[in-house]
Amino acid sequence: MGGGAPVSVQSMCTADTRDAAAAVRQVNALAAAGCDIVRLAVPDMDAAKAFRTIKEQTRVPLVADIHFDYRLALECIKSGADKIRLNPGNIGGKENVRAVADAAGEKGVPIRIGVNGGSLEKDLLEKYGHPTAEALCESALRHAALLEDCGFRDIGISIKSSSVPMMVEAYRKIAALTDYPLHLGVTEAGTEYTGIIKSSIGIGSLLLDGIGDTIRVSLTADPVREVKAGIELLKALDLRRGARLTSCPTCGRCQVENMIDIANRVSARLEGVDKDIHVAVMGCVVNGPGEAREADIGFACGRGSALLFKKGEILRKVHIDEAVDELFREIESM
Ligand code: SF4
């Protein structure tokens, strides 16, 4: 994470970490969906001890999310955590910060400082009146300074807010102030539909500016949906390879009745395709052939038939009921 590494997608388990079997199941489901990094809440010592079992039975990098108790961080570092999320200003003093920094440094475990608009320090709230982009930045840099004082610099930072404009402003400010890798997210973004819109605007705006090293789309939904949304977000910005679909939104020119169903079927089947291809499914011969030609593969529908294109060339005319299967036959051969 950071430097020239590709932007990674992460999510967080909703399973109770103390129930190692349930957490393992969910970590594996997230990894299977393409999640690069999985975070687990570690609220107590039982959870910290379960972390070892979960780590042993999974392959994806795991982050231990810890608040207040530095001993949980030490236990998770021992248990093989790949990263710790903790705010050093909240763990009870310099000695504790040093203990965590030393243990993490010894094992090469990075620490993410996670500042959140909803949990800013009291003095900063008094200074700024309410959560602001400046307050978020000041808080993050203050936490970072505590680790730097211990000679620890393997740091990542997030400064999340549920307000998209504030989150974008805060990350732009912090990106100008530090070179630490940034974990982007709109916190408590909402249920799936709203949350994806808010996250896409917030995270997407920053990534377009070249800001951000890892992302989490935060949704009140199954975390697998967060991963799928994060991957789509990166693909839309050409930051991740994979299958991308252009599909006709349908209009009065559409020559096929079930265009929406066709596009949904193609989209669902593309989830299982691990190829860097651009696919277009179009509803007419007005815009259809142009888009289908620009894609790697696609079809444009006519009445009862579809013209199949590949790499800009017409392949053949197929019956409309066969179009999706024919498309995937061609995709398999690519
Ligand atoms: S591809 Fe054709 S049918 Fe689809 S929206 Fe465009 S013009 Fe309309």
Residues whose N, C-alpha, C, O or C-beta is under 5 A from the ligand:
A	BS01	SF4	C248 P249 T250 C251 R253 C254 M282 G283 C284 V286 N287 G288
